[in-house]
Amino acid sequence: MKKFRCEVCDYIYDPEEGDPDSGIAPGTAFENIPDDWACPICGVSKEDFVPVD
């Protein structure tokens, strides 16, 4: 599973860690996060994330 980076604040979403504080369980692929999820650091939407190579 790919990691994704927030273009605004550089937060990295790591699917192995998930985002437990926002209810996203470890092992959740970025594509499977609900569309209303927001960056836990700066609050932007999933649209502002890009894949990390």
mmCIF entry with sequence, helices, sheets and N, C-alpha, C, O atoms, coordinates in Angstrom:
data_MODEL
# 
_entry.id   MODEL 
# 
_entity.id                         1 
_entity.type                       polymer 
_entity.pdbx_number_of_molecules   1 
# 
_entity_poly.entity_id                      1 
_entity_poly.type                           'polypeptide(L)' 
_entity_poly.nstd_linkage                   no 
_entity_poly.nstd_monomer                   no 
_entity_poly.pdbx_seq_one_letter_code       MKKFRCEVCDYIYDPEEGDPDSGIAPGTAFENIPDDWACPICGVSKEDFVPVD 
_entity_poly.pdbx_seq_one_letter_code_can   MKKFRCEVCDYIYDPEEGDPDSGIAPGTAFENIPDDWACPICGVSKEDFVPVD 
_entity_poly.pdbx_strand_id                 A 
# 
loop_
_entity_poly_seq.entity_id 
_entity_poly_seq.num 
_entity_poly_seq.mon_id 
_entity_poly_seq.hetero 
1 1  MET n 
1 2  LYS n 
1 3  LYS n 
1 4  PHE n 
1 5  ARG n 
1 6  CYS n 
1 7  GLU n 
1 8  VAL n 
1 9  CYS n 
1 10 ASP n 
1 11 TYR n 
1 12 ILE n 
1 13 TYR n 
1 14 ASP n 
1 15 PRO n 
1 16 GLU n 
1 17 GLU n 
1 18 GLY n 
1 19 ASP n 
1 20 PRO n 
1 21 ASP n 
1 22 SER n 
1 23 GLY n 
1 24 ILE n 
1 25 ALA n 
1 26 PRO n 
1 27 GLY n 
1 28 THR n 
1 29 ALA n 
1 30 PHE n 
1 31 GLU n 
1 32 ASN n 
1 33 ILE n 
1 34 PRO n 
1 35 ASP n 
1 36 ASP n 
1 37 TRP n 
1 38 ALA n 
1 39 CYS n 
1 40 PRO n 
1 41 ILE n 
1 42 CYS n 
1 43 GLY n 
1 44 VAL n 
1 45 SER n 
1 46 LYS n 
1 47 GLU n 
1 48 ASP n 
1 49 PHE n 
1 50 VAL n 
1 51 PRO n 
1 52 VAL n 
1 53 ASP n 
# 
_struct_asym.id          A 
_struct_asym.entity_id   1 
# 
loop_
_struct_conf.conf_type_id 
_struct_conf.id 
_struct_conf.pdbx_PDB_helix_id 
_struct_conf.beg_label_comp_id 
_struct_conf.beg_label_asym_id 
_struct_conf.beg_label_seq_id 
_struct_conf.pdbx_beg_PDB_ins_code 
_struct_conf.end_label_comp_id 
_struct_conf.end_label_asym_id 
_struct_conf.end_label_seq_id 
_struct_conf.pdbx_end_PDB_ins_code 
_struct_conf.beg_auth_comp_id 
_struct_conf.beg_auth_asym_id 
_struct_conf.beg_auth_seq_id 
_struct_conf.end_auth_comp_id 
_struct_conf.end_auth_asym_id 
_struct_conf.end_auth_seq_id 
_struct_conf.pdbx_PDB_helix_class 
_struct_conf.details 
_struct_conf.pdbx_PDB_helix_length 
HELX_P HELX_P1 AA1 PRO A 20 ? SER A 22 ? PRO A 20 SER A 22 5 ? 3 
HELX_P HELX_P2 AA2 PHE A 30 ? ASN A 32 ? PHE A 30 ASN A 32 5 ? 3 
HELX_P HELX_P3 AA3 LYS A 46 ? ASP A 48 ? LYS A 46 ASP A 48 5 ? 3 
# 
_struct_conf_type.id          HELX_P 
_struct_conf_type.criteria    ? 
_struct_conf_type.reference   ? 
# 
_struct_sheet.id               AA1 
_struct_sheet.type             ? 
_struct_sheet.number_strands   3 
_struct_sheet.details          ? 
# 
loop_
_struct_sheet_order.sheet_id 
_struct_sheet_order.range_id_1 
_struct_sheet_order.range_id_2 
_struct_sheet_order.offset 
_struct_sheet_order.sense 
AA1 1 2 ? anti-parallel 
AA1 2 3 ? anti-parallel 
# 
loop_
_struct_sheet_range.sheet_id 
_struct_sheet_range.id 
_struct_sheet_range.beg_label_comp_id 
_struct_sheet_range.beg_label_asym_id 
_struct_sheet_range.beg_label_seq_id 
_struct_sheet_range.pdbx_beg_PDB_ins_code 
_struct_sheet_range.end_label_comp_id 
_struct_sheet_range.end_label_asym_id 
_struct_sheet_range.end_label_seq_id 
_struct_sheet_range.pdbx_end_PDB_ins_code 
_struct_sheet_range.beg_auth_comp_id 
_struct_sheet_range.beg_auth_asym_id 
_struct_sheet_range.beg_auth_seq_id 
_struct_sheet_range.end_auth_comp_id 
_struct_sheet_range.end_auth_asym_id 
_struct_sheet_range.end_auth_seq_id 
AA1 1 ILE A 12 ? TYR A 13 ? ILE A 12 TYR A 13 
AA1 2 PHE A 4  ? CYS A 6  ? PHE A 4  CYS A 6  
AA1 3 PHE A 49 ? PRO A 51 ? PHE A 49 PRO A 51 
# 
loop_
_atom_site.group_PDB 
_atom_site.id 
_atom_site.type_symbol 
_atom_site.label_atom_id 
_atom_site.label_alt_id 
_atom_site.label_comp_id 
_atom_site.label_asym_id 
_atom_site.label_entity_id 
_atom_site.label_seq_id 
_atom_site.pdbx_PDB_ins_code 
_atom_site.Cartn_x 
_atom_site.Cartn_y 
_atom_site.Cartn_z 
_atom_site.occupancy 
_atom_site.B_iso_or_equiv 
_atom_site.pdbx_formal_charge 
_atom_site.auth_seq_id 
_atom_site.auth_comp_id 
_atom_site.auth_asym_id 
_atom_site.auth_atom_id 
_atom_site.pdbx_PDB_model_num 
ATOM 1   N N  . MET A 1 1  ? 0.848   -1.197 0.000  1.00 0.00 ? 1  MET A N  1 
ATOM 2   C CA . MET A 1 1  ? 0.000   0.000  0.000  1.00 0.00 ? 1  MET A CA 1 
ATOM 3   C C  . MET A 1 1  ? 0.881   1.245  0.000  1.00 0.00 ? 1  MET A C  1 
ATOM 4   O O  . MET A 1 1  ? 1.884   1.323  0.710  1.00 0.00 ? 1  MET A O  1 
ATOM 5   N N  . LYS A 1 2  ? 0.479   2.202  -0.809 1.00 0.00 ? 2  LYS A N  1 
ATOM 6   C CA . LYS A 1 2  ? 1.257   3.435  -0.948 1.00 0.00 ? 2  LYS A CA 1 
ATOM 7   C C  . LYS A 1 2  ? 0.984   4.413  0.182  1.00 0.00 ? 2  LYS A C  1 
ATOM 8   O O  . LYS A 1 2  ? -0.111  4.464  0.742  1.00 0.00 ? 2  LYS A O  1 
ATOM 9   N N  . LYS A 1 3  ? 2.006   5.183  0.498  1.00 0.00 ? 3  LYS A N  1 
ATOM 10  C CA . LYS A 1 3  ? 1.863   6.310  1.412  1.00 0.00 ? 3  LYS A CA 1 
ATOM 11  C C  . LYS A 1 3  ? 1.449   7.527  0.594  1.00 0.00 ? 3  LYS A C  1 
ATOM 12  O O  . LYS A 1 3  ? 1.737   7.612  -0.600 1.00 0.00 ? 3  LYS A O  1 
ATOM 13  N N  . PHE A 1 4  ? 0.776   8.459  1.243  1.00 0.00 ? 4  PHE A N  1 
ATOM 14  C CA . PHE A 1 4  ? 0.353   9.694  0.589  1.00 0.00 ? 4  PHE A CA 1 
ATOM 15  C C  . PHE A 1 4  ? 0.790   10.877 1.436  1.00 0.00 ? 4  PHE A C  1 
ATOM 16  O O  . PHE A 1 4  ? 0.756   10.826 2.666  1.00 0.00 ? 4  PHE A O  1 
ATOM 17  N N  . ARG A 1 5  ? 1.206   11.958 0.753  1.00 0.00 ? 5  ARG A N  1 
ATOM 18  C CA . ARG A 1 5  ? 1.705   13.160 1.420  1.00 0.00 ? 5  ARG A CA 1 
ATOM 19  C C  . ARG A 1 5  ? 0.755   14.327 1.194  1.00 0.00 ? 5  ARG A C  1 
ATOM 20  O O  . ARG A 1 5  ? 0.284   14.553 0.079  1.00 0.00 ? 5  ARG A O  1 
ATOM 21  N N  . CYS A 1 6  ? 0.481   15.065 2.264  1.00 0.00 ? 6  CYS A N  1 
ATOM 22  C CA . CYS A 1 6  ? -0.312  16.291 2.168  1.00 0.00 ? 6  CYS A CA 1 
ATOM 23  C C  . CYS A 1 6  ? 0.553   17.363 1.520  1.00 0.00 ? 6  CYS A C  1 
ATOM 24  O O  . CYS A 1 6  ? 1.656   17.646 1.987  1.00 0.00 ? 6  CYS A O  1 
ATOM 25  N N  . GLU A 1 7  ? 0.048   17.957 0.446  1.00 0.00 ? 7  GLU A N  1 
ATOM 26  C CA . GLU A 1 7  ? 0.817   18.993 -0.256 1.00 0.00 ? 7  GLU A CA 1 
ATOM 27  C C  . GLU A 1 7  ? 0.879   20.300 0.527  1.00 0.00 ? 7  GLU A C  1 
ATOM 28  O O  . GLU A 1 7  ? 1.722   21.149 0.239  1.00 0.00 ? 7  GLU A O  1 
ATOM 29  N N  . VAL A 1 8  ? 0.008   20.472 1.504  1.00 0.00 ? 8  VAL A N  1 
ATOM 30  C CA . VAL A 1 8  ? -0.028  21.711 2.268  1.00 0.00 ? 8  VAL A CA 1 
ATOM 31  C C  . VAL A 1 8  ? 0.972   21.685 3.434  1.00 0.00 ? 8  VAL A C  1 
ATOM 32  O O  . VAL A 1 8  ? 1.744   22.626 3.615  1.00 0.00 ? 8  VAL A O  1 
ATOM 33  N N  . CYS A 1 9  ? 0.950   20.597 4.222  1.00 0.00 ? 9  CYS A N  1 
ATOM 34  C CA . CYS A 1 9  ? 1.775   20.574 5.436  1.00 0.00 ? 9  CYS A CA 1 
ATOM 35  C C  . CYS A 1 9  ? 2.810   19.439 5.470  1.00 0.00 ? 9  CYS A C  1 
ATOM 36  O O  . CYS A 1 9  ? 3.571   19.326 6.431  1.00 0.00 ? 9  CYS A O  1 
ATOM 37  N N  . ASP A 1 10 ? 2.839   18.607 4.437  1.00 0.00 ? 10 ASP A N  1 
ATOM 38  C CA . ASP A 1 10 ? 3.786   17.487 4.322  1.00 0.00 ? 10 ASP A CA 1 
ATOM 39  C C  . ASP A 1 10 ? 3.504   16.325 5.276  1.00 0.00 ? 10 ASP A C  1 
ATOM 40  O O  . ASP A 1 10 ? 4.363   15.462 5.452  1.00 0.00 ? 10 ASP A O  1 
ATOM 41  N N  . TYR A 1 11 ? 2.321   16.283 5.894  1.00 0.00 ? 11 TYR A N  1 
ATOM 42  C CA . TYR A 1 11 ? 1.935   15.104 6.681  1.00 0.00 ? 11 TYR A CA 1 
ATOM 43  C C  . TYR A 1 11 ? 1.927   13.891 5.764  1.00 0.00 ? 11 TYR A C  1 
ATOM 44  O O  . TYR A 1 11 ? 1.455   13.966 4.629  1.00 0.00 ? 11 TYR A O  1 
ATOM 45  N N  . ILE A 1 12 ? 2.450   12.773 6.256  1.00 0.00 ? 12 ILE A N  1 
ATOM 46  C CA . ILE A 1 12 ? 2.453   11.534 5.487  1.00 0.00 ? 12 ILE A CA 1 
ATOM 47  C C  . ILE A 1 12 ? 1.402   10.594 6.060  1.00 0.00 ? 12 ILE A C  1 
ATOM 48  O O  . ILE A 1 12 ? 1.455   10.241 7.239  1.00 0.00 ? 12 ILE A O  1 
ATOM 49  N N  . TYR A 1 13 ? 0.436   10.183 5.216  1.00 0.00 ? 13 TYR A N  1 
ATOM 50  C CA . TYR A 1 13 ? -0.505  9.147  5.625  1.00 0.00 ? 13 TYR A CA 1 
ATOM 51  C C  . TYR A 1 13 ? 0.135   7.806  5.297  1.00 0.00 ? 13 TYR A C  1 
ATOM 52  O O  . TYR A 1 13 ? 0.391   7.499  4.133  1.00 0.00 ? 13 TYR A O  1 
ATOM 53  N N  . ASP A 1 14 ? 0.391   7.010  6.331  1.00 0.00 ? 14 ASP A N  1 
ATOM 54  C CA . ASP A 1 14 ? 0.983   5.683  6.187  1.00 0.00 ? 14 ASP A CA 1 
ATOM 55  C C  . ASP A 1 14 ? -0.121  4.661  6.448  1.00 0.00 ? 14 ASP A C  1 
ATOM 56  O O  . ASP A 1 14 ? -0.617  4.565  7.570  1.00 0.00 ? 14 ASP A O  1 
ATOM 57  N N  . PRO A 1 15 ? -0.512  3.892  5.423  1.00 0.00 ? 15 PRO A N  1 
ATOM 58  C CA . PRO A 1 15 ? -1.613  2.940  5.618  1.00 0.00 ? 15 PRO A CA 1 
ATOM 59  C C  . PRO A 1 15 ? -1.331  1.888  6.690  1.00 0.00 ? 15 PRO A C  1 
ATOM 60  O O  . PRO A 1 15 ? -2.268  1.351  7.281  1.00 0.00 ? 15 PRO A O  1 
ATOM 61  N N  . GLU A 1 16 ? -0.070  1.588  6.949  1.00 0.00 ? 16 GLU A N  1 
ATOM 62  C CA . GLU A 1 16 ? 0.254   0.617  7.997  1.00 0.00 ? 16 GLU A CA 1 
ATOM 63  C C  . GLU A 1 16 ? -0.100  1.163  9.382  1.00 0.00 ? 16 GLU A C  1 
ATOM 64  O O  . GLU A 1 16 ? -0.418  0.400  10.294 1.00 0.00 ? 16 GLU A O  1 
ATOM 65  N N  . GLU A 1 17 ? -0.041  2.499  9.534  1.00 0.00 ? 17 GLU A N  1 
ATOM 66  C CA . GLU A 1 17 ? -0.368  3.127  10.814 1.00 0.00 ? 17 GLU A CA 1 
ATOM 67  C C  . GLU A 1 17 ? -1.819  3.597  10.870 1.00 0.00 ? 17 GLU A C  1 
ATOM 68  O O  . GLU A 1 17 ? -2.416  3.643  11.945 1.00 0.00 ? 17 GLU A O  1 
ATOM 69  N N  . GLY A 1 18 ? -2.389  3.945  9.714  1.00 0.00 ? 18 GLY A N  1 
ATOM 70  C CA . GLY A 1 18 ? -3.733  4.502  9.694  1.00 0.00 ? 18 GLY A CA 1 
ATOM 71  C C  . GLY A 1 18 ? -3.751  5.871  10.357 1.00 0.00 ? 18 GLY A C  1 
ATOM 72  O O  . GLY A 1 18 ? -2.726  6.549  10.434 1.00 0.00 ? 18 GLY A O  1 
ATOM 73  N N  . ASP A 1 19 ? -4.917  6.267  10.830 1.00 0.00 ? 19 ASP A N  1 
ATOM 74  C CA . ASP A 1 19 ? -5.078  7.517  11.582 1.00 0.00 ? 19 ASP A CA 1 
ATOM 75  C C  . ASP A 1 19 ? -6.075  7.247  12.705 1.00 0.00 ? 19 ASP A C  1 
ATOM 76  O O  . ASP A 1 19 ? -7.217  7.706  12.662 1.00 0.00 ? 19 ASP A O  1 
ATOM 77  N N  . PRO A 1 20 ? -5.621  6.485  13.722 1.00 0.00 ? 20 PRO A N  1 
ATOM 78  C CA . PRO A 1 20 ? -6.546  6.069  14.789 1.00 0.00 ? 20 PRO A CA 1 
ATOM 79  C C  . PRO A 1 20 ? -7.296  7.218  15.465 1.00 0.00 ? 20 PRO A C  1 
ATOM 80  O O  . PRO A 1 20 ? -8.444  7.045  15.873 1.00 0.00 ? 20 PRO A O  1 
ATOM 81  N N  . ASP A 1 21 ? -6.662  8.391  15.588 1.00 0.00 ? 21 ASP A N  1 
ATOM 82  C CA . ASP A 1 21 ? -7.331  9.528  16.223 1.00 0.00 ? 21 ASP A CA 1 
ATOM 83  C C  . ASP A 1 21 ? -8.544  9.993  15.425 1.00 0.00 ? 21 ASP A C  1 
ATOM 84  O O  . ASP A 1 21 ? -9.454  10.619 15.971 1.00 0.00 ? 21 ASP A O  1 
ATOM 85  N N  . SER A 1 22 ? -8.551  9.682  14.125 1.00 0.00 ? 22 SER A N  1 
ATOM 86  C CA . SER A 1 22 ? -9.684  10.052 13.265 1.00 0.00 ? 22 SER A CA 1 
ATOM 87  C C  . SER A 1 22 ? -10.553 8.848  12.921 1.00 0.00 ? 22 SER A C  1 
ATOM 88  O O  . SER A 1 22 ? -11.434 8.940  12.065 1.00 0.00 ? 22 SER A O  1 
ATOM 89  N N  . GLY A 1 23 ? -10.308 7.722  13.584 1.00 0.00 ? 23 GLY A N  1 
ATOM 90  C CA . GLY A 1 23 ? -11.131 6.535  13.360 1.00 0.00 ? 23 GLY A CA 1 
ATOM 91  C C  . GLY A 1 23 ? -10.712 5.699  12.164 1.00 0.00 ? 23 GLY A C  1 
ATOM 92  O O  . GLY A 1 23 ? -11.475 4.844  11.714 1.00 0.00 ? 23 GLY A O  1 
ATOM 93  N N  . ILE A 1 24 ? -9.501  5.932  11.634 1.00 0.00 ? 24 ILE A N  1 
ATOM 94  C CA . ILE A 1 24 ? -9.009  5.151  10.498 1.00 0.00 ? 24 ILE A CA 1 
ATOM 95  C C  . ILE A 1 24 ? -8.074  4.072  11.042 1.00 0.00 ? 24 ILE A C  1 
ATOM 96  O O  . ILE A 1 24 ? -7.000  4.375  11.563 1.00 0.00 ? 24 ILE A O  1 
ATOM 97  N N  . ALA A 1 25 ? -8.486  2.824  10.917 1.00 0.00 ? 25 ALA A N  1 
ATOM 98  C CA . ALA A 1 25 ? -7.741  1.707  11.490 1.00 0.00 ? 25 ALA A CA 1 
ATOM 99  C C  . ALA A 1 25 ? -6.432  1.460  10.738 1.00 0.00 ? 25 ALA A C  1 
ATOM 100 O O  . ALA A 1 25 ? -6.348  1.708  9.535  1.00 0.00 ? 25 ALA A O  1 
ATOM 101 N N  . PRO A 1 26 ? -5.415  0.973  11.447 1.00 0.00 ? 26 PRO A N  1 
ATOM 102 C CA . PRO A 1 26 ? -4.190  0.551  10.765 1.00 0.00 ? 26 PRO A CA 1 
ATOM 103 C C  . PRO A 1 26 ? -4.531  -0.480 9.688  1.00 0.00 ? 26 PRO A C  1 
ATOM 104 O O  . PRO A 1 26 ? -5.414  -1.318 9.871  1.00 0.00 ? 26 PRO A O  1 
ATOM 105 N N  . GLY A 1 27 ? -3.814  -0.403 8.560  1.00 0.00 ? 27 GLY A N  1 
ATOM 106 C CA . GLY A 1 27 ? -4.072  -1.313 7.451  1.00 0.00 ? 27 GLY A CA 1 
ATOM 107 C C  . GLY A 1 27 ? -5.087  -0.792 6.448  1.00 0.00 ? 27 GLY A C  1 
ATOM 108 O O  . GLY A 1 27 ? -5.435  -1.491 5.497  1.00 0.00 ? 27 GLY A O  1 
ATOM 109 N N  . THR A 1 28 ? -5.573  0.446  6.654  1.00 0.00 ? 28 THR A N  1 
ATOM 110 C CA . THR A 1 28 ? -6.555  1.032  5.743  1.00 0.00 ? 28 THR A CA 1 
ATOM 111 C C  . THR A 1 28 ? -5.846  1.755  4.606  1.00 0.00 ? 28 THR A C  1 
ATOM 112 O O  . THR A 1 28 ? -5.101  2.707  4.839  1.00 0.00 ? 28 THR A O  1 
ATOM 113 N N  . ALA A 1 29 ? -6.081  1.303  3.373  1.00 0.00 ? 29 ALA A N  1 
ATOM 114 C CA . ALA A 1 29 ? -5.497  1.956  2.206  1.00 0.00 ? 29 ALA A CA 1 
ATOM 115 C C  . ALA A 1 29 ? -6.072  3.361  2.064  1.00 0.00 ? 29 ALA A C  1 
ATOM 116 O O  . ALA A 1 29 ? -7.221  3.613  2.427  1.00 0.00 ? 29 ALA A O  1 
ATOM 117 N N  . PHE A 1 30 ? -5.263  4.269  1.533  1.00 0.00 ? 30 PHE A N  1 
ATOM 118 C CA . PHE A 1 30 ? -5.703  5.659  1.358  1.00 0.00 ? 30 PHE A CA 1 
ATOM 119 C C  . PHE A 1 30 ? -7.003  5.724  0.560  1.00 0.00 ? 30 PHE A C  1 
ATOM 120 O O  . PHE A 1 30 ? -7.893  6.515  0.870  1.00 0.00 ? 30 PHE A O  1 
ATOM 121 N N  . GLU A 1 31 ? -7.102  4.891  -0.462 1.00 0.00 ? 31 GLU A N  1 
ATOM 122 C CA . GLU A 1 31 ? -8.288  4.874  -1.317 1.00 0.00 ? 31 GLU A CA 1 
ATOM 123 C C  . GLU A 1 31 ? -9.555  4.492  -0.553 1.00 0.00 ? 31 GLU A C  1 
ATOM 124 O O  . GLU A 1 31 ? -10.662 4.829  -0.973 1.00 0.00 ? 31 GLU A O  1 
ATOM 125 N N  . ASN A 1 32 ? -9.392  3.791  0.567  1.00 0.00 ? 32 ASN A N  1 
ATOM 126 C CA . ASN A 1 32 ? -10.539 3.322  1.344  1.00 0.00 ? 32 ASN A CA 1 
ATOM 127 C C  . ASN A 1 32 ? -10.926 4.246  2.500  1.00 0.00 ? 32 ASN A C  1 
ATOM 128 O O  . ASN A 1 32 ? -11.878 3.969  3.230  1.00 0.00 ? 32 ASN A O  1 
ATOM 129 N N  . ILE A 1 33 ? -10.185 5.343  2.663  1.00 0.00 ? 33 ILE A N  1 
ATOM 130 C CA . ILE A 1 33 ? -10.544 6.329  3.690  1.00 0.00 ? 33 ILE A CA 1 
ATOM 131 C C  . ILE A 1 33 ? -11.799 7.074  3.206  1.00 0.00 ? 33 ILE A C  1 
ATOM 132 O O  . ILE A 1 33 ? -11.906 7.390  2.021  1.00 0.00 ? 33 ILE A O  1 
ATOM 133 N N  . PRO A 1 34 ? -12.735 7.353  4.101  1.00 0.00 ? 34 PRO A N  1 
ATOM 134 C CA . PRO A 1 34 ? -13.932 8.108  3.680  1.00 0.00 ? 34 PRO A CA 1 
ATOM 135 C C  . PRO A 1 34 ? -13.568 9.450  3.044  1.00 0.00 ? 34 PRO A C  1 
ATOM 136 O O  . PRO A 1 34 ? -12.576 10.078 3.415  1.00 0.00 ? 34 PRO A O  1 
ATOM 137 N N  . ASP A 1 35 ? -14.383 9.874  2.086  1.00 0.00 ? 35 ASP A N  1 
ATOM 138 C CA . ASP A 1 35 ? -14.110 11.118 1.356  1.00 0.00 ? 35 ASP A CA 1 
ATOM 139 C C  . ASP A 1 35 ? -14.140 12.354 2.247  1.00 0.00 ? 35 ASP A C  1 
ATOM 140 O O  . ASP A 1 35 ? -13.561 13.383 1.900  1.00 0.00 ? 35 ASP A O  1 
ATOM 141 N N  . ASP A 1 36 ? -14.809 12.259 3.391  1.00 0.00 ? 36 ASP A N  1 
ATOM 142 C CA . ASP A 1 36 ? -14.889 13.431 4.274  1.00 0.00 ? 36 ASP A CA 1 
ATOM 143 C C  . ASP A 1 36 ? -13.741 13.483 5.287  1.00 0.00 ? 36 ASP A C  1 
ATOM 144 O O  . ASP A 1 36 ? -13.715 14.366 6.144  1.00 0.00 ? 36 ASP A O  1 
ATOM 145 N N  . TRP A 1 37 ? -12.796 12.546 5.195  1.00 0.00 ? 37 TRP A N  1 
ATOM 146 C CA . TRP A 1 37 ? -11.617 12.575 6.062  1.00 0.00 ? 37 TRP A CA 1 
ATOM 147 C C  . TRP A 1 37 ? -10.783 13.812 5.741  1.00 0.00 ? 37 TRP A C  1 
ATOM 148 O O  . TRP A 1 37 ? -10.728 14.246 4.590  1.00 0.00 ? 37 TRP A O  1 
ATOM 149 N N  . ALA A 1 38 ? -10.138 14.376 6.750  1.00 0.00 ? 38 ALA A N  1 
ATOM 150 C CA . ALA A 1 38 ? -9.291  15.555 6.559  1.00 0.00 ? 38 ALA A CA 1 
ATOM 151 C C  . ALA A 1 38 ? -7.918  15.294 7.163  1.00 0.00 ? 38 ALA A C  1 
ATOM 152 O O  . ALA A 1 38 ? -7.769  14.485 8.079  1.00 0.00 ? 38 ALA A O  1 
ATOM 153 N N  . CYS A 1 39 ? -6.930  15.985 6.640  1.00 0.00 ? 39 CYS A N  1 
ATOM 154 C CA . CYS A 1 39 ? -5.572  15.881 7.167  1.00 0.00 ? 39 CYS A CA 1 
ATOM 155 C C  . CYS A 1 39 ? -5.597  16.192 8.667  1.00 0.00 ? 39 CYS A C  1 
ATOM 156 O O  . CYS A 1 39 ? -6.133  17.223 9.075  1.00 0.00 ? 39 CYS A O  1 
ATOM 157 N N  . PRO A 1 40 ? -5.020  15.305 9.493  1.00 0.00 ? 40 PRO A N  1 
ATOM 158 C CA . PRO A 1 40 ? -5.066  15.547 10.942 1.00 0.00 ? 40 PRO A CA 1 
ATOM 159 C C  . PRO A 1 40 ? -4.203  16.716 11.399 1.00 0.00 ? 40 PRO A C  1 
ATOM 160 O O  . PRO A 1 40 ? -4.345  17.175 12.532 1.00 0.00 ? 40 PRO A O  1 
ATOM 161 N N  . ILE A 1 41 ? -3.315  17.206 10.546 1.00 0.00 ? 41 ILE A N  1 
ATOM 162 C CA . ILE A 1 41 ? -2.456  18.329 10.916 1.00 0.00 ? 41 ILE A CA 1 
ATOM 163 C C  . ILE A 1 41 ? -3.058  19.660 10.484 1.00 0.00 ? 41 ILE A C  1 
ATOM 164 O O  . ILE A 1 41 ? -3.205  20.574 11.295 1.00 0.00 ? 41 ILE A O  1 
ATOM 165 N N  . CYS A 1 42 ? -3.410  19.767 9.189  1.00 0.00 ? 42 CYS A N  1 
ATOM 166 C CA . CYS A 1 42 ? -3.853  21.077 8.684  1.00 0.00 ? 42 CYS A CA 1 
ATOM 167 C C  . CYS A 1 42 ? -5.319  21.125 8.248  1.00 0.00 ? 42 CYS A C  1 
ATOM 168 O O  . CYS A 1 42 ? -5.848  22.205 7.987  1.00 0.00 ? 42 CYS A O  1 
ATOM 169 N N  . GLY A 1 43 ? -5.978  19.968 8.165  1.00 0.00 ? 43 GLY A N  1 
ATOM 170 C CA . GLY A 1 43 ? -7.417  19.961 7.910  1.00 0.00 ? 43 GLY A CA 1 
ATOM 171 C C  . GLY A 1 43 ? -7.857  19.984 6.462  1.00 0.00 ? 43 GLY A C  1 
ATOM 172 O O  . GLY A 1 43 ? -9.054  20.085 6.195  1.00 0.00 ? 43 GLY A O  1 
ATOM 173 N N  . VAL A 1 44 ? -6.921  19.892 5.503  1.00 0.00 ? 44 VAL A N  1 
ATOM 174 C CA . VAL A 1 44 ? -7.348  19.891 4.101  1.00 0.00 ? 44 VAL A CA 1 
ATOM 175 C C  . VAL A 1 44 ? -7.915  18.525 3.732  1.00 0.00 ? 44 VAL A C  1 
ATOM 176 O O  . VAL A 1 44 ? -7.738  17.550 4.462  1.00 0.00 ? 44 VAL A O  1 
ATOM 177 N N  . SER A 1 45 ? -8.598  18.466 2.592  1.00 0.00 ? 45 SER A N  1 
ATOM 178 C CA . SER A 1 45 ? -9.260  17.229 2.172  1.00 0.00 ? 45 SER A CA 1 
ATOM 179 C C  . SER A 1 45 ? -8.299  16.264 1.488  1.00 0.00 ? 45 SER A C  1 
ATOM 180 O O  . SER A 1 45 ? -7.145  16.596 1.221  1.00 0.00 ? 45 SER A O  1 
ATOM 181 N N  . LYS A 1 46 ? -8.802  15.056 1.210  1.00 0.00 ? 46 LYS A N  1 
ATOM 182 C CA . LYS A 1 46 ? -8.007  14.032 0.525  1.00 0.00 ? 46 LYS A CA 1 
ATOM 183 C C  . LYS A 1 46 ? -7.491  14.511 -0.829 1.00 0.00 ? 46 LYS A C  1 
ATOM 184 O O  . LYS A 1 46 ? -6.470  14.021 -1.310 1.00 0.00 ? 46 LYS A O  1 
ATOM 185 N N  . GLU A 1 47 ? -8.180  15.456 -1.442 1.00 0.00 ? 47 GLU A N  1 
ATOM 186 C CA . GLU A 1 47 ? -7.795  15.954 -2.768 1.00 0.00 ? 47 GLU A CA 1 
ATOM 187 C C  . GLU A 1 47 ? -6.425  16.627 -2.744 1.00 0.00 ? 47 GLU A C  1 
ATOM 188 O O  . GLU A 1 47 ? -5.787  16.761 -3.788 1.00 0.00 ? 47 GLU A O  1 
ATOM 189 N N  . ASP A 1 48 ? -5.969  17.048 -1.578 1.00 0.00 ? 48 ASP A N  1 
ATOM 190 C CA . ASP A 1 48 ? -4.691  17.736 -1.453 1.00 0.00 ? 48 ASP A CA 1 
ATOM 191 C C  . ASP A 1 48 ? -3.547  16.783 -1.119 1.00 0.00 ? 48 ASP A C  1 
ATOM 192 O O  . ASP A 1 48 ? -2.468  17.228 -0.729 1.00 0.00 ? 48 ASP A O  1 
ATOM 193 N N  . PHE A 1 49 ? -3.771  15.483 -1.268 1.00 0.00 ? 49 PHE A N  1 
ATOM 194 C CA . PHE A 1 49 ? -2.738  14.479 -1.021 1.00 0.00 ? 49 PHE A CA 1 
ATOM 195 C C  . PHE A 1 49 ? -2.230  13.909 -2.331 1.00 0.00 ? 49 PHE A C  1 
ATOM 196 O O  . PHE A 1 49 ? -2.991  13.735 -3.283 1.00 0.00 ? 49 PHE A O  1 
ATOM 197 N N  . VAL A 1 50 ? -0.936  13.619 -2.370 1.00 0.00 ? 50 VAL A N  1 
ATOM 198 C CA . VAL A 1 50 ? -0.310  13.014 -3.543 1.00 0.00 ? 50 VAL A CA 1 
ATOM 199 C C  . VAL A 1 50 ? 0.437   11.755 -3.110 1.00 0.00 ? 50 VAL A C  1 
ATOM 200 O O  . VAL A 1 50 ? 0.905   11.672 -1.974 1.00 0.00 ? 50 VAL A O  1 
ATOM 201 N N  . PRO A 1 51 ? 0.552   10.762 -4.019 1.00 0.00 ? 51 PRO A N  1 
ATOM 202 C CA . PRO A 1 51 ? 1.287   9.545  -3.671 1.00 0.00 ? 51 PRO A CA 1 
ATOM 203 C C  . PRO A 1 51 ? 2.755   9.838  -3.429 1.00 0.00 ? 51 PRO A C  1 
ATOM 204 O O  . PRO A 1 51 ? 3.336   10.724 -4.055 1.00 0.00 ? 51 PRO A O  1 
ATOM 205 N N  . VAL A 1 52 ? 3.348   9.084  -2.513 1.00 0.00 ? 52 VAL A N  1 
ATOM 206 C CA . VAL A 1 52 ? 4.776   9.181  -2.220 1.00 0.00 ? 52 VAL A CA 1 
ATOM 207 C C  . VAL A 1 52 ? 5.477   8.056  -2.972 1.00 0.00 ? 52 VAL A C  1 
ATOM 208 O O  . VAL A 1 52 ? 5.079   6.896  -2.874 1.00 0.00 ? 52 VAL A O  1 
ATOM 209 N N  . ASP A 1 53 ? 6.510   8.396  -3.714 1.00 0.00 ? 53 ASP A N  1 
ATOM 210 C CA . ASP A 1 53 ? 7.245   7.372  -4.482 1.00 0.00 ? 53 ASP A CA 1 
ATOM 211 C C  . ASP A 1 53 ? 8.197   6.592  -3.609 1.00 0.00 ? 53 ASP A C  1 
ATOM 212 O O  . ASP A 1 53 ? 8.888   5.697  -4.096 1.00 0.00 ? 53 ASP A O  1 
# 
